Amino acid sequence: MDIPANVSSTSNTSAQRRAPRFQLVTAAEFVEVQTDTRFKARTSDLSVVGCYIDMPNPLPVGTEIKLSLEHQDGKFTARGIVAQSESNLGMGISFTAVEVEQNGILESWIAKIRGAV
């Protein structure tokens, strides 16, 4: 599998990030696309372009997933790719496909975190 140019196995610095991150601990469920294996974990932060999932045995960089996040009374779904993988810590997910209505859910969560609502 070819790894997209924006995916790195090294740690991203804030200068490299495409969008600001916001702390959000919420339930995450995802399916590894190639094997249809299901996982449950939690997020530690979120942005409009991705999230960080805490888990001791993260998937390898380049792995494609279908992701579902549940927060308060909403559910966000998207496709993503593992952009960063840190053993015993977790993995950074870059969203690759987000439906318009799903993007609205994500933006409303971030607005609430920012205190803009």
ABEGO torsion letter per residue (X at the ends): XBBBAABBABBBBAAABABBBBBBBBBBBBBBAAAGBBBBBBBABBBAAEBBBBBABBBBBGBBBBBBBBBEABBBBBBBBBABBBBGAEBBBBBABBBAAAAAAAAAAAAAAAGAX
